[in-house]
């Protein structure tokens, strides 16, 4: 199924294999993709259990990935200052790509869209990508040194 415009959002800190799978899915199903990238102030409010690289570093890594995949001409990166971004305002967005972990946010976005008279988005849920130890790849696990960005086990902390 192809959509004209798809949205996906995240902090995309230490861009890893799970992030890449989420982004690849968005570009697989969407002609154009809006990527909401969490701003530094919003990232701080998320209270992650680890440091988060500054916005410009995360954006540069994201842009590098997009270039490497040939996606750059099909994307718009917007700064997210809240959990919703353009997904609750833009009537042209047709689908939202979410992970199994963030699917509830997609349902919340749809409730807000409906209340505003907008069509609900198709929610495209992507399975969490698992590391060698069968646990989900996450930035927290990478920052702790348990796994690398590809999901290879590095240490005893999982």
N, C-alpha and C positions, 0 to 999 in steps of 0.2 A: 504494500500500500504506500502510495506517495502522497505527501502533504506539500502544499506550497510553502507553508511557514511553520516551523517547529521551534519550541523553546526547551532549554535545559539550563539548569543553574547549579552553582556550587561554589565552594571555596577553592577547590582544585589546588590545594597545597600539596607539595611533593607529588606532582602529577604522576600517577601510577597506572598499572595495568587496568584496574577497575575503572578509573576515570576515563581511560582511553576507550574502554568497551562502551561506556555510557555515551561518550561523544561520537564514537563510530556509529552507534545505533541512531543517534539523532541525524547524522548525515546520510545514513542508509535510507531513512524514511522521508527525509525532508529535502526539498529543493533548496530552501534557504533555512538557516538556523540562527536564532538569537541565543547567545550564551550569556546568561547572567552570572557575573563574577563578583563574589562577595567583596564589598569594600572593607577597608581596614577597620573603621569604627563598627560596622556590623559584625565583622569576624570576631572582634573583641567581645561583643555581646553574646556570642555563641558559647563562650566559656569552654572552649576546647581544652583538653587536658595536656596540651603541648603548645609550644610556640608555633606561630603561623608566619610564614614569609610575608613580607610587605606586598601590597597589591601589585606594584609595578613588576616585581620579580615573578609573581604568580601569572600575571598577564603575559610577560615575555615568554615564559615556559609554555603557556597555552598557545600563544601565537606561533612559537616554534613547532609545536606538535601539529597545528593546523596547516602550516606550510609544508611539513614533511608528508602529510596525507593528501595535499592538493585541495584542501578545503577553504583556503583563505578567501577565494572569490565568492564564496557562498555564505559567509558568516558576518554577523554583527555582534561585537562584544559590548555589553552594557554593564555598568557598575550597579551592583545590587546593594541597596541600603536598608532593605527589609526582606522578609522571606518570600515576597510575592513578585516584585519587579513588574515588568511589562505584562506578565501573564494575566493580571487582573484588569488590565486596561485595554490592551490591544486586541481588537476584534478580528484582526487578520490571522492571529495565531490559531492554528487548528489542532495541534497536539503538543503534549508536554511529555518529555522523556524523564522518567524518574527511576531511582533504584528501588529495590524492595524495601530498603530502609527509609526512603523518603516518600513513599507512595501516599502516606496520610496527608502530607502537605499538598499533594496534587488534588486530593479530594477537597481539602479546605479551599484551595484556589477555585475549584469549580463551584463550590457553594457561593463564594464571593462573586464570581462571574454571573451566575444565575441571578443573584440579588440585584446586580447592575444591569440586567437585561441582555447579557452576552451569552452566546452559546457555550455550553461546557466544552472543555477540551478533551480530546481522546487522550487517555493516560496510557502511555507505553511503558510498561514496567520491565526493567532490565535486572536479571539475576545478579546478585553480588558475585564478584569474581573471587575465587578461593585461592589461597596460597598453598604451597606444598603440604602444609600441615592440615589442610581442609578447613581452616578458619578463614573468614573473609579478609581480603586485603584491605587495609585501612591506613590512613596517614598516621593515626595514633600508633599502630603497631610498627610502622616504618620509623617514626620518630623515636620510639623506644629501642630500636635496634633489633627487634625480633625478626623482621623480614626486610627484604629490599623491595624496590618499586615493582619488581616482577613477581613478587610473592615467594622468592626463595628464602628458606629459613636461615636466619643469621645467628640467633642466640636462643637462650632459654626463656626469655620473656615473651609471652604471647598475649 
